[in-house]
Amino acid sequence: MIRSKSVLLIEEDASAHFMMRKIARALELRIDIAPDWREAATRLLVQPERYVLVLLNLDLCTNGTDEVIRSLRDNTRGSFRRIPVVAVVPSLDSYTSAICTELGLDGCVQNPITPVELLNLVDRHSVETAGPVS
């Protein structure tokens, strides 16, 4: 059974798109891919209820991580719950959970994401609920 909500992947690399689609299909997940954070922010503004999780390749934050995270968060204000944003990073040695929290992220995972990691993220964030975002 395919889950009703989608994961939004912010990634420009075509091989990463291919692998995430294969993983999502095997896990019966829906995945939408935005090639940059601006397109992702627009998708979140139009349909915030569609997404259970946002995966963000931090290498795409050329304008600064703060601006990107703020933009993604601003576009989900007023939705029923806060949509988690998890960074996809090249190495967890450089990005501790404290650094990710300081950046306003809900976590970090190392690239490449394994099917088990993706499923755990989706399951964990699917059950978390909160009130309206202010």
NORQUI-V958435 format. One record per residue. RES is the residue in one small letter. BURIAL is # if it has 24 or more other C-alpha atoms within 12 Angstrom, else .. Layout:
res: (RES RES)
burial: (BURIAL BURIAL)
This chain:
res: (m i r s k s v l l i e e d a s a h f m m r k i a r a l e l r i d i a p d w r e a a t r l l v q p e r y v l v l l n l d l c t n g t d e v i r s l r d n t r g s f r r i p v v a v v p s l d s y t s a i c t e l g l d g c v q n p i t p v e l l n l v d r h s v e t a g p v s)
burial: (. . . . # # # # # # # . . . . # # . . # # . # # . . . . # # # # # # # # # # . # # . # # . . . # # # # # # # # # # # . # # . . . # . . # # . # # # . # # # . # . # # # # # # # # # . . . . . # . . . . # . . # # # # # # # # # # # . . . # # # . # # . . # # . . . . . . . .)
